[in-house]
Amino acid sequence: MLREKWYLEENNILSLVRQNAEEIRAKLRIAIHIGTADILLCDNEILHLYLDSLNIPHEYRKFQGIGHDLEKIL
């Protein structure tokens, strides 16, 4: 069953980042590691660009040809 639209919008990662940008900048170290064959690549690209647009420091690394497999990335 789908949740209410407001719930999905308020708990969306981009909304949460925007709402907490100052605290994130001051207190959180972000590292995003993603394979280029990962089904979540597009979502992570959007998050990376959004963090850039809010001037939130983060590390973003793509690993060529790797899917959704943390062991291969590490």
Buried (B, 14 or more C-beta within 10 A) or exposed (E): EEEEEEEEEEEEEBEEBEEEBEEBEEEEEBEBBBBEBBEEBEEBBEBBEBBEEBEBEBEBEBBEEBBEEEEEBE
